[in-house]
Amino acid sequence: MANLSQVELQNLRHLIGAHETSYEKLNTYASQAVDPQIKQMFTKSAQDAMNTKQKLMSFLNG
């Protein structure tokens, strides 16, 4: 792991949490959408949020 300061670590955790929350909300919106294009947009946005969360987590693991 890179030498992260306490502030950087706290910010990273905050960003990871925010992307996890976005992922959960977007998945919920996708499950409730009736229009296929809207459903697809929410599903893709949810996956993008999860991908970003995983990239951010790599800073903790790497």
Predicted model as a PDB file, atoms N, CA, C, CB and O in Angstrom, pLDDT in the B-factor column:
MODEL        1                                                                  
ATOM      1  N   MET A   1       0.847  -1.177   0.000  1.00 50.00           N  
ATOM      2  CA  MET A   1       0.000   0.000   0.000  1.00 50.00           C  
ATOM      3  C   MET A   1       0.887   1.233   0.000  1.00 50.00           C  
ATOM      4  CB  MET A   1      -0.960   0.002   1.216  1.00 50.00           C  
ATOM      5  O   MET A   1       1.907   1.290   0.686  1.00 50.00           O  
ATOM      6  N   ALA A   2       0.474   2.211  -0.782  1.00 61.00           N  
ATOM      7  CA  ALA A   2       1.196   3.481  -0.804  1.00 61.00           C  
ATOM      8  C   ALA A   2       1.090   4.120   0.571  1.00 61.00           C  
ATOM      9  CB  ALA A   2       0.637   4.434  -1.907  1.00 61.00           C  
ATOM     10  O   ALA A   2       0.152   3.851   1.322  1.00 61.00           O  
ATOM     11  N   ASN A   3       2.046   4.956   0.890  1.00 80.00           N  
ATOM     12  CA  ASN A   3       2.023   5.646   2.175  1.00 80.00           C  
ATOM     13  C   ASN A   3       0.997   6.770   2.131  1.00 80.00           C  
ATOM     14  CB  ASN A   3       3.425   6.198   2.531  1.00 80.00           C  
ATOM     15  O   ASN A   3       1.291   7.885   1.699  1.00 80.00           O  
ATOM     16  N   LEU A   4      -0.205   6.457   2.584  1.00 80.00           N  
ATOM     17  CA  LEU A   4      -1.291   7.433   2.588  1.00 80.00           C  
ATOM     18  C   LEU A   4      -1.348   8.115   3.948  1.00 80.00           C  
ATOM     19  CB  LEU A   4      -2.648   6.758   2.254  1.00 80.00           C  
ATOM     20  O   LEU A   4      -1.177   7.471   4.983  1.00 80.00           O  
ATOM     21  N   SER A   5      -1.587   9.403   3.939  1.00 87.00           N  
ATOM     22  CA  SER A   5      -1.780  10.117   5.195  1.00 87.00           C  
ATOM     23  C   SER A   5      -3.150   9.757   5.763  1.00 87.00           C  
ATOM     24  CB  SER A   5      -1.649  11.656   4.991  1.00 87.00           C  
ATOM     25  O   SER A   5      -3.983   9.175   5.069  1.00 87.00           O  
ATOM     26  N   GLN A   6      -3.374  10.102   7.012  1.00 91.00           N  
ATOM     27  CA  GLN A   6      -4.669   9.835   7.635  1.00 91.00           C  
ATOM     28  C   GLN A   6      -5.798  10.544   6.890  1.00 91.00           C  
ATOM     29  CB  GLN A   6      -4.652  10.271   9.103  1.00 91.00           C  
ATOM     30  O   GLN A   6      -6.879   9.981   6.716  1.00 91.00           O  
ATOM     31  N   VAL A   7      -5.549  11.774   6.453  1.00 93.00           N  
ATOM     32  CA  VAL A   7      -6.565  12.538   5.720  1.00 93.00           C  
ATOM     33  C   VAL A   7      -6.860  11.864   4.376  1.00 93.00           C  
ATOM     34  CB  VAL A   7      -6.096  14.006   5.501  1.00 93.00           C  
ATOM     35  O   VAL A   7      -8.020  11.735   3.984  1.00 93.00           O  
ATOM     36  N   GLU A   8      -5.814  11.439   3.677  1.00 90.00           N  
ATOM     37  CA  GLU A   8      -6.012  10.757   2.397  1.00 90.00           C  
ATOM     38  C   GLU A   8      -6.783   9.456   2.590  1.00 90.00           C  
ATOM     39  CB  GLU A   8      -4.662  10.477   1.723  1.00 90.00           C  
ATOM     40  O   GLU A   8      -7.667   9.130   1.797  1.00 90.00           O  
ATOM     41  N   LEU A   9      -6.450   8.719   3.637  1.00 90.00           N  
ATOM     42  CA  LEU A   9      -7.142   7.467   3.927  1.00 90.00           C  
ATOM     43  C   LEU A   9      -8.609   7.721   4.248  1.00 90.00           C  
ATOM     44  CB  LEU A   9      -6.465   6.738   5.091  1.00 90.00           C  
ATOM     45  O   LEU A   9      -9.487   6.996   3.780  1.00 90.00           O  
ATOM     46  N   GLN A  10      -8.869   8.743   5.040  1.00 93.00           N  
ATOM     47  CA  GLN A  10     -10.249   9.105   5.382  1.00 93.00           C  
ATOM     48  C   GLN A  10     -11.030   9.516   4.134  1.00 93.00           C  
ATOM     49  CB  GLN A  10     -10.266  10.249   6.418  1.00 93.00           C  
ATOM     50  O   GLN A  10     -12.179   9.112   3.961  1.00 93.00           O  
ATOM     51  N   ASN A  11     -10.416  10.312   3.269  1.00 94.00           N  
ATOM     52  CA  ASN A  11     -11.070  10.728   2.022  1.00 94.00           C  
ATOM     53  C   ASN A  11     -11.342   9.533   1.116  1.00 94.00           C  
ATOM     54  CB  ASN A  11     -10.207  11.757   1.283  1.00 94.00           C  
ATOM     55  O   ASN A  11     -12.400   9.449   0.493  1.00 94.00           O  
ATOM     56  N   LEU A  12     -10.394   8.619   1.044  1.00 93.00           N  
ATOM     57  CA  LEU A  12     -10.552   7.425   0.222  1.00 93.00           C  
ATOM     58  C   LEU A  12     -11.711   6.574   0.729  1.00 93.00           C  
ATOM     59  CB  LEU A  12      -9.255   6.606   0.210  1.00 93.00           C  
ATOM     60  O   LEU A  12     -12.514   6.083  -0.065  1.00 93.00           O  
ATOM     61  N   ARG A  13     -11.803   6.398   2.031  1.00 94.00           N  
ATOM     62  CA  ARG A  13     -12.910   5.635   2.609  1.00 94.00           C  
ATOM     63  C   ARG A  13     -14.244   6.314   2.326  1.00 94.00           C  
ATOM     64  CB  ARG A  13     -12.715   5.467   4.121  1.00 94.00           C  
ATOM     65  O   ARG A  13     -15.239   5.648   2.041  1.00 94.00           O  
ATOM     66  N   HIS A  14     -14.261   7.631   2.405  1.00 97.00           N  
ATOM     67  CA  HIS A  14     -15.486   8.382   2.116  1.00 97.00           C  
ATOM     68  C   HIS A  14     -15.906   8.175   0.655  1.00 97.00           C  
ATOM     69  CB  HIS A  14     -15.281   9.892   2.410  1.00 97.00           C  
ATOM     70  O   HIS A  14     -17.080   7.936   0.375  1.00 97.00           O  
ATOM     71  N   LEU A  15     -14.965   8.264  -0.256  1.00 97.00           N  
ATOM     72  CA  LEU A  15     -15.268   8.073  -1.677  1.00 97.00           C  
ATOM     73  C   LEU A  15     -15.761   6.652  -1.958  1.00 97.00           C  
ATOM     74  CB  LEU A  15     -14.029   8.373  -2.527  1.00 97.00           C  
ATOM     75  O   LEU A  15     -16.696   6.455  -2.734  1.00 97.00           O  
ATOM     76  N   ILE A  16     -15.130   5.675  -1.328  1.00 97.00           N  
ATOM     77  CA  ILE A  16     -15.553   4.277  -1.513  1.00 97.00           C  
ATOM     78  C   ILE A  16     -16.987   4.099  -1.022  1.00 97.00           C  
ATOM     79  CB  ILE A  16     -14.599   3.302  -0.759  1.00 97.00           C  
ATOM     80  O   ILE A  16     -17.805   3.466  -1.690  1.00 97.00           O  
ATOM     81  N   GLY A  17     -17.284   4.654   0.131  1.00 97.00           N  
ATOM     82  CA  GLY A  17     -18.639   4.564   0.672  1.00 97.00           C  
ATOM     83  C   GLY A  17     -19.654   5.249  -0.220  1.00 97.00           C  
ATOM     84  O   GLY A  17     -20.756   4.739  -0.423  1.00 97.00           O  
ATOM     85  N   ALA A  18     -19.285   6.406  -0.754  1.00 98.00           N  
ATOM     86  CA  ALA A  18     -20.199   7.142  -1.631  1.00 98.00           C  
ATOM     87  C   ALA A  18     -20.493   6.343  -2.900  1.00 98.00           C  
ATOM     88  CB  ALA A  18     -19.608   8.518  -1.994  1.00 98.00           C  
ATOM     89  O   ALA A  18     -21.631   6.325  -3.370  1.00 98.00           O  
ATOM     90  N   HIS A  19     -19.483   5.688  -3.455  1.00 98.00           N  
ATOM     91  CA  HIS A  19     -19.700   4.901  -4.668  1.00 98.00           C  
ATOM     92  C   HIS A  19     -20.522   3.644  -4.368  1.00 98.00           C  
ATOM     93  CB  HIS A  19     -18.353   4.515  -5.301  1.00 98.00           C  
ATOM     94  O   HIS A  19     -21.315   3.211  -5.204  1.00 98.00           O  
ATOM     95  N   GLU A  20     -20.341   3.063  -3.196  1.00 98.00           N  
ATOM     96  CA  GLU A  20     -21.160   1.918  -2.796  1.00 98.00           C  
ATOM     97  C   GLU A  20     -22.627   2.338  -2.666  1.00 98.00           C  
ATOM     98  CB  GLU A  20     -20.648   1.322  -1.459  1.00 98.00           C  
ATOM     99  O   GLU A  20     -23.523   1.625  -3.117  1.00 98.00           O  
ATOM    100  N   THR A  21     -22.864   3.490  -2.053  1.00 98.00           N  
ATOM    101  CA  THR A  21     -24.227   4.009  -1.915  1.00 98.00           C  
ATOM    102  C   THR A  21     -24.845   4.279  -3.285  1.00 98.00           C  
ATOM    103  CB  THR A  21     -24.231   5.294  -1.069  1.00 98.00           C  
ATOM    104  O   THR A  21     -26.004   3.944  -3.526  1.00 98.00           O  
ATOM    105  N   SER A  22     -24.069   4.884  -4.175  1.00 98.00           N  
ATOM    106  CA  SER A  22     -24.557   5.152  -5.532  1.00 98.00           C  
ATOM    107  C   SER A  22     -24.917   3.855  -6.240  1.00 98.00           C  
ATOM    108  CB  SER A  22     -23.504   5.924  -6.344  1.00 98.00           C  
ATOM    109  O   SER A  22     -25.955   3.764  -6.897  1.00 98.00           O  
ATOM    110  N   TYR A  23     -24.058   2.857  -6.105  1.00 98.00           N  
ATOM    111  CA  TYR A  23     -24.310   1.556  -6.721  1.00 98.00           C  
ATOM    112  C   TYR A  23     -25.640   0.974  -6.243  1.00 98.00           C  
ATOM    113  CB  TYR A  23     -23.163   0.583  -6.407  1.00 98.00           C  
ATOM    114  O   TYR A  23     -26.452   0.525  -7.052  1.00 98.00           O  
ATOM    115  N   GLU A  24     -25.858   0.984  -4.931  1.00 98.00           N  
ATOM    116  CA  GLU A  24     -27.092   0.427  -4.366  1.00 98.00           C  
ATOM    117  C   GLU A  24     -28.318   1.196  -4.845  1.00 98.00           C  
ATOM    118  CB  GLU A  24     -27.032   0.442  -2.835  1.00 98.00           C  
ATOM    119  O   GLU A  24     -29.312   0.588  -5.242  1.00 98.00           O  
ATOM    120  N   LYS A  25     -28.260   2.507  -4.813  1.00 98.00           N  
ATOM    121  CA  LYS A  25     -29.402   3.322  -5.247  1.00 98.00           C  
ATOM    122  C   LYS A  25     -29.699   3.125  -6.727  1.00 98.00           C  
ATOM    123  CB  LYS A  25     -29.137   4.802  -4.964  1.00 98.00           C  
ATOM    124  O   LYS A  25     -30.857   2.964  -7.113  1.00 98.00           O  
ATOM    125  N   LEU A  26     -28.665   3.136  -7.555  1.00 98.00           N  
ATOM    126  CA  LEU A  26     -28.867   2.984  -8.995  1.00 98.00           C  
ATOM    127  C   LEU A  26     -29.433   1.615  -9.333  1.00 98.00           C  
ATOM    128  CB  LEU A  26     -27.557   3.202  -9.741  1.00 98.00           C  
ATOM    129  O   LEU A  26     -30.254   1.495 -10.242  1.00 98.00           O  
ATOM    130  N   ASN A  27     -29.009   0.581  -8.618  1.00 98.00           N  
ATOM    131  CA  ASN A  27     -29.581  -0.751  -8.822  1.00 98.00           C  
ATOM    132  C   ASN A  27     -31.060  -0.772  -8.448  1.00 98.00           C  
ATOM    133  CB  ASN A  27     -28.813  -1.797  -7.999  1.00 98.00           C  
ATOM    134  O   ASN A  27     -31.871  -1.400  -9.129  1.00 98.00           O  
ATOM    135  N   THR A  28     -31.400  -0.088  -7.374  1.00 98.00           N  
ATOM    136  CA  THR A  28     -32.808  -0.004  -6.968  1.00 98.00           C  
ATOM    137  C   THR A  28     -33.625   0.716  -8.030  1.00 98.00           C  
ATOM    138  CB  THR A  28     -32.943   0.720  -5.612  1.00 98.00           C  
ATOM    139  O   THR A  28     -34.712   0.272  -8.400  1.00 98.00           O  
ATOM    140  N   TYR A  29     -33.092   1.832  -8.518  1.00 98.00           N  
ATOM    141  CA  TYR A  29     -33.796   2.571  -9.572  1.00 98.00           C  
ATOM    142  C   TYR A  29     -33.959   1.704 -10.823  1.00 98.00           C  
ATOM    143  CB  TYR A  29     -33.037   3.873  -9.920  1.00 98.00           C  
ATOM    144  O   TYR A  29     -35.013   1.721 -11.457  1.00 98.00           O  
ATOM    145  N   ALA A  30     -32.923   0.952 -11.174  1.00 98.00           N  
ATOM    146  CA  ALA A  30     -32.999   0.090 -12.355  1.00 98.00           C  
ATOM    147  C   ALA A  30     -34.077  -0.976 -12.180  1.00 98.00           C  
ATOM    148  CB  ALA A  30     -31.639  -0.572 -12.626  1.00 98.00           C  
ATOM    149  O   ALA A  30     -34.803  -1.290 -13.123  1.00 98.00           O  
ATOM    150  N   SER A  31     -34.177  -1.525 -10.985  1.00 98.00           N  
ATOM    151  CA  SER A  31     -35.169  -2.585 -10.755  1.00 98.00           C  
ATOM    152  C   SER A  31     -36.597  -2.044 -10.807  1.00 98.00           C  
ATOM    153  CB  SER A  31     -34.920  -3.259  -9.401  1.00 98.00           C  
ATOM    154  O   SER A  31     -37.539  -2.794 -11.064  1.00 98.00           O  
ATOM    155  N   GLN A  32     -36.755  -0.754 -10.563  1.00 98.00           N  
ATOM    156  CA  GLN A  32     -38.087  -0.147 -10.567  1.00 98.00           C  
ATOM    157  C   GLN A  32     -38.446   0.490 -11.915  1.00 98.00           C  
ATOM    158  CB  GLN A  32     -38.174   0.899  -9.474  1.00 98.00           C  
ATOM    159  O   GLN A  32     -39.603   0.838 -12.147  1.00 98.00           O  
ATOM    160  N   ALA A  33     -37.474   0.639 -12.787  1.00 98.00           N  
ATOM    161  CA  ALA A  33     -37.716   1.301 -14.074  1.00 98.00           C  
ATOM    162  C   ALA A  33     -38.554   0.412 -14.978  1.00 98.00           C  
ATOM    163  CB  ALA A  33     -36.385   1.658 -14.765  1.00 98.00           C  
ATOM    164  O   ALA A  33     -38.392  -0.808 -15.002  1.00 98.00           O  
ATOM    165  N   VAL A  34     -39.440   1.040 -15.709  1.00 97.00           N  
ATOM    166  CA  VAL A  34     -40.295   0.322 -16.652  1.00 97.00           C  
ATOM    167  C   VAL A  34     -39.722   0.452 -18.061  1.00 97.00           C  
ATOM    168  CB  VAL A  34     -41.752   0.862 -16.602  1.00 97.00           C  
ATOM    169  O   VAL A  34     -39.676  -0.523 -18.811  1.00 97.00           O  
ATOM    170  N   ASP A  35     -39.291   1.641 -18.410  1.00 98.00           N  
ATOM    171  CA  ASP A  35     -38.725   1.900 -19.728  1.00 98.00           C  
ATOM    172  C   ASP A  35     -37.370   1.185 -19.855  1.00 98.00           C  
ATOM    173  CB  ASP A  35     -38.568   3.431 -19.967  1.00 98.00           C  
ATOM    174  O   ASP A  35     -36.485   1.381 -19.022  1.00 98.00           O  
ATOM    175  N   PRO A  36     -37.212   0.361 -20.893  1.00 97.00           N  
ATOM    176  CA  PRO A  36     -35.965  -0.405 -21.043  1.00 97.00           C  
ATOM    177  C   PRO A  36     -34.713   0.475 -21.169  1.00 97.00           C  
ATOM    178  CB  PRO A  36     -36.066  -1.299 -22.259  1.00 97.00           C  
ATOM    179  O   PRO A  36     -33.648   0.111 -20.672  1.00 97.00           O  
ATOM    180  N   GLN A  37     -34.839   1.616 -21.825  1.00 98.00           N  
ATOM    181  CA  GLN A  37     -33.674   2.495 -21.964  1.00 98.00           C  
ATOM    182  C   GLN A  37     -33.279   3.104 -20.628  1.00 98.00           C  
ATOM    183  CB  GLN A  37     -33.962   3.605 -22.977  1.00 98.00           C  
ATOM    184  O   GLN A  37     -32.091   3.230 -20.328  1.00 98.00           O  
ATOM    185  N   ILE A  38     -34.256   3.477 -19.833  1.00 98.00           N  
ATOM    186  CA  ILE A  38     -33.975   4.031 -18.509  1.00 98.00           C  
ATOM    187  C   ILE A  38     -33.365   2.948 -17.617  1.00 98.00           C  
ATOM    188  CB  ILE A  38     -35.268   4.608 -17.864  1.00 98.00           C  
ATOM    189  O   ILE A  38     -32.407   3.194 -16.885  1.00 98.00           O  
ATOM    190  N   LYS A  39     -33.938   1.748 -17.695  1.00 98.00           N  
ATOM    191  CA  LYS A  39     -33.423   0.613 -16.924  1.00 98.00           C  
ATOM    192  C   LYS A  39     -31.959   0.360 -17.287  1.00 98.00           C  
ATOM    193  CB  LYS A  39     -34.277  -0.661 -17.181  1.00 98.00           C  
ATOM    194  O   LYS A  39     -31.123   0.157 -16.407  1.00 98.00           O  
ATOM    195  N   GLN A  40     -31.656   0.372 -18.577  1.00 98.00           N  
ATOM    196  CA  GLN A  40     -30.290   0.135 -19.042  1.00 98.00           C  
ATOM    197  C   GLN A  40     -29.348   1.244 -18.558  1.00 98.00           C  
ATOM    198  CB  GLN A  40     -30.257   0.041 -20.581  1.00 98.00           C  
ATOM    199  O   GLN A  40     -28.214   0.970 -18.166  1.00 98.00           O  
ATOM    200  N   MET A  41     -29.819   2.489 -18.587  1.00 98.00           N  
ATOM    201  CA  MET A  41     -29.000   3.616 -18.141  1.00 98.00           C  
ATOM    202  C   MET A  41     -28.647   3.467 -16.663  1.00 98.00           C  
ATOM    203  CB  MET A  41     -29.734   4.951 -18.384  1.00 98.00           C  
ATOM    204  O   MET A  41     -27.493   3.654 -16.279  1.00 98.00           O  
ATOM    205  N   PHE A  42     -29.639   3.130 -15.829  1.00 98.00           N  
ATOM    206  CA  PHE A  42     -29.385   2.954 -14.400  1.00 98.00           C  
ATOM    207  C   PHE A  42     -28.459   1.760 -14.151  1.00 98.00           C  
ATOM    208  CB  PHE A  42     -30.710   2.765 -13.642  1.00 98.00           C  
ATOM    209  O   PHE A  42     -27.564   1.829 -13.308  1.00 98.00           O  
ATOM    210  N   THR A  43     -28.676   0.674 -14.883  1.00 98.00           N  
ATOM    211  CA  THR A  43     -27.836  -0.516 -14.715  1.00 98.00           C  
ATOM    212  C   THR A  43     -26.386  -0.214 -15.067  1.00 98.00           C  
ATOM    213  CB  THR A  43     -28.357  -1.669 -15.584  1.00 98.00           C  
ATOM    214  O   THR A  43     -25.472  -0.615 -14.345  1.00 98.00           O  
ATOM    215  N   LYS A  44     -26.172   0.492 -16.173  1.00 98.00           N  
ATOM    216  CA  LYS A  44     -24.807   0.845 -16.568  1.00 98.00           C  
ATOM    217  C   LYS A  44     -24.171   1.793 -15.560  1.00 98.00           C  
ATOM    218  CB  LYS A  44     -24.801   1.480 -17.960  1.00 98.00           C  
ATOM    219  O   LYS A  44     -22.998   1.646 -15.218  1.00 98.00           O  
ATOM    220  N   SER A  45     -24.941   2.759 -15.086  1.00 98.00           N  
ATOM    221  CA  SER A  45     -24.413   3.703 -14.099  1.00 98.00           C  
ATOM    222  C   SER A  45     -24.055   2.980 -12.803  1.00 98.00           C  
ATOM    223  CB  SER A  45     -25.436   4.823 -13.821  1.00 98.00           C  
ATOM    224  O   SER A  45     -23.051   3.306 -12.169  1.00 98.00           O  
ATOM    225  N   ALA A  46     -24.858   2.011 -12.409  1.00 98.00           N  
ATOM    226  CA  ALA A  46     -24.559   1.222 -11.214  1.00 98.00           C  
ATOM    227  C   ALA A  46     -23.257   0.455 -11.395  1.00 98.00           C  
ATOM    228  CB  ALA A  46     -25.710   0.250 -10.903  1.00 98.00           C  
ATOM    229  O   ALA A  46     -22.426   0.410 -10.489  1.00 98.00           O  
ATOM    230  N   GLN A  47     -23.081  -0.148 -12.568  1.00 98.00           N  
ATOM    231  CA  GLN A  47     -21.851  -0.902 -12.827  1.00 98.00           C  
ATOM    232  C   GLN A  47     -20.642   0.036 -12.843  1.00 98.00           C  
ATOM    233  CB  GLN A  47     -21.955  -1.666 -14.168  1.00 98.00           C  
ATOM    234  O   GLN A  47     -19.575  -0.322 -12.344  1.00 98.00           O  
ATOM    235  N   ASP A  48     -20.800   1.220 -13.407  1.00 98.00           N  
ATOM    236  CA  ASP A  48     -19.710   2.206 -13.406  1.00 98.00           C  
ATOM    237  C   ASP A  48     -19.330   2.595 -11.976  1.00 98.00           C  
ATOM    238  CB  ASP A  48     -20.116   3.462 -14.207  1.00 98.00           C  
ATOM    239  O   ASP A  48     -18.149   2.738 -11.660  1.00 98.00           O  
ATOM    240  N   ALA A  49     -20.329   2.765 -11.119  1.00 98.00           N  
ATOM    241  CA  ALA A  49     -20.063   3.112  -9.718  1.00 98.00           C  
ATOM    242  C   ALA A  49     -19.303   1.977  -9.028  1.00 98.00           C  
ATOM    243  CB  ALA A  49     -21.389   3.409  -8.966  1.00 98.00           C  
ATOM    244  O   ALA A  49     -18.378   2.232  -8.257  1.00 98.00           O  
ATOM    245  N   MET A  50     -19.687   0.730  -9.301  1.00 98.00           N  
ATOM    246  CA  MET A  50     -18.997  -0.413  -8.698  1.00 98.00           C  
ATOM    247  C   MET A  50     -17.564  -0.506  -9.213  1.00 98.00           C  
ATOM    248  CB  MET A  50     -19.754  -1.723  -8.994  1.00 98.00           C  
ATOM    249  O   MET A  50     -16.647  -0.785  -8.441  1.00 98.00           O  
ATOM    250  N   ASN A  51     -17.365  -0.275 -10.504  1.00 98.00           N  
ATOM    251  CA  ASN A  51     -16.013  -0.314 -11.062  1.00 98.00           C  
ATOM    252  C   ASN A  51     -15.124   0.748 -10.427  1.00 98.00           C  
ATOM    253  CB  ASN A  51     -16.057  -0.120 -12.579  1.00 98.00           C  
ATOM    254  O   ASN A  51     -13.962   0.486 -10.117  1.00 98.00           O  
ATOM    255  N   THR A  52     -15.665   1.934 -10.236  1.00 97.00           N  
ATOM    256  CA  THR A  52     -14.897   3.007  -9.607  1.00 97.00           C  
ATOM    257  C   THR A  52     -14.590   2.655  -8.160  1.00 97.00           C  
ATOM    258  CB  THR A  52     -15.661   4.340  -9.684  1.00 97.00           C  
ATOM    259  O   THR A  52     -13.476   2.890  -7.691  1.00 97.00           O  
ATOM    260  N   LYS A  53     -15.563   2.095  -7.444  1.00 97.00           N  
ATOM    261  CA  LYS A  53     -15.326   1.667  -6.059  1.00 97.00           C  
ATOM    262  C   LYS A  53     -14.182   0.661  -6.004  1.00 97.00           C  
ATOM    263  CB  LYS A  53     -16.609   1.051  -5.449  1.00 97.00           C  
ATOM    264  O   LYS A  53     -13.308   0.762  -5.143  1.00 97.00           O  
ATOM    265  N   GLN A  54     -14.182  -0.310  -6.919  1.00 96.00           N  
ATOM    266  CA  GLN A  54     -13.130  -1.321  -6.937  1.00 96.00           C  
ATOM    267  C   GLN A  54     -11.767  -0.703  -7.241  1.00 96.00           C  
ATOM    268  CB  GLN A  54     -13.456  -2.401  -7.965  1.00 96.00           C  
ATOM    269  O   GLN A  54     -10.757  -1.103  -6.662  1.00 96.00           O  
ATOM    270  N   LYS A  55     -11.739   0.266  -8.142  1.00 95.00           N  
ATOM    271  CA  LYS A  55     -10.475   0.956  -8.435  1.00 95.00           C  
ATOM    272  C   LYS A  55      -9.962   1.702  -7.210  1.00 95.00           C  
ATOM    273  CB  LYS A  55     -10.654   1.935  -9.606  1.00 95.00           C  
ATOM    274  O   LYS A  55      -8.767   1.682  -6.916  1.00 95.00           O  
ATOM    275  N   LEU A  56     -10.871   2.359  -6.502  1.00 93.00           N  
ATOM    276  CA  LEU A  56     -10.473   3.075  -5.292  1.00 93.00           C  
ATOM    277  C   LEU A  56      -9.987   2.108  -4.223  1.00 93.00           C  
ATOM    278  CB  LEU A  56     -11.638   3.908  -4.755  1.00 93.00           C  
ATOM    279  O   LEU A  56      -9.030   2.401  -3.506  1.00 93.00           O  
ATOM    280  N   MET A  57     -10.634   0.972  -4.117  1.00 93.00           N  
ATOM    281  CA  MET A  57     -10.221  -0.020  -3.123  1.00 93.00           C  
ATOM    282  C   MET A  57      -8.833  -0.594  -3.428  1.00 93.00           C  
ATOM    283  CB  MET A  57     -11.247  -1.150  -3.058  1.00 93.00           C  
ATOM    284  O   MET A  57      -8.131  -1.051  -2.526  1.00 93.00           O  
ATOM    285  N   SER A  58      -8.449  -0.568  -4.696  1.00 90.00           N  
ATOM    286  CA  SER A  58      -7.123  -1.078  -5.053  1.00 90.00           C  
ATOM    287  C   SER A  58      -6.016  -0.242  -4.409  1.00 90.00           C  
ATOM    288  CB  SER A  58      -6.950  -1.091  -6.579  1.00 90.00           C  
ATOM    289  O   SER A  58      -4.903  -0.730  -4.210  1.00 90.00           O  
ATOM    290  N   PHE A  59      -6.321   1.022  -4.081  1.00 83.00           N  
ATOM    291  CA  PHE A  59      -5.339   1.843  -3.387  1.00 83.00           C  
ATOM    292  C   PHE A  59      -5.111   1.336  -1.961  1.00 83.00           C  
ATOM    293  CB  PHE A  59      -5.792   3.307  -3.365  1.00 83.00           C  
ATOM    294  O   PHE A  59      -4.031   1.513  -1.397  1.00 83.00           O  
ATOM    295  N   LEU A  60      -6.132   0.711  -1.390  1.00 82.00           N  
ATOM    296  CA  LEU A  60      -6.002   0.151  -0.036  1.00 82.00           C  
ATOM    297  C   LEU A  60      -5.297  -1.205  -0.072  1.00 82.00           C  
ATOM    298  CB  LEU A  60      -7.389   0.007   0.625  1.00 82.00           C  
ATOM    299  O   LEU A  60      -4.551  -1.546   0.846  1.00 82.00           O  
ATOM    300  N   ASN A  61      -5.535  -1.964  -1.121  1.00 77.00           N  
ATOM    301  CA  ASN A  61      -5.008  -3.331  -1.220  1.00 77.00           C  
ATOM    302  C   ASN A  61      -3.640  -3.393  -1.885  1.00 77.00           C  
ATOM    303  CB  ASN A  61      -5.975  -4.198  -1.987  1.00 77.00           C  
ATOM    304  O   ASN A  61      -2.889  -4.346  -1.680  1.00 77.00           O  
ATOM    305  N   GLY A  62      -3.322  -2.392  -2.670  1.00 62.00           N  
ATOM    306  CA  GLY A  62      -2.115  -2.475  -3.478  1.00 62.00           C  
ATOM    307  C   GLY A  62      -0.968  -1.832  -2.827  1.00 62.00           C  
ATOM    308  O   GLY A  62       0.130  -1.818  -3.385  1.00 62.00           O  
TER     309      GLY A  62                                                      
ENDMDL                                                                          
END                                                                             
